[in-house]
């Protein structure tokens, strides 16, 4: 265990005791944020975004191969 009278340890303790917390700067005013805040107060929150799938994703969900004659006949025989 270190001796508590070492110069480095004394310096660290002194720095911790004398350290002052920095003041937080006030946020800079932006007109855009102010207008949006007023709109949210008066009207309310806007609806969340709707995700529109890409056309490539729609195409990938479609069947990639036509049904064969055997599968069509098999389905028809099951329905009867």
Residue pairs with C-beta under 8 A, 6 or more apart in sequence:
2 9
3 9
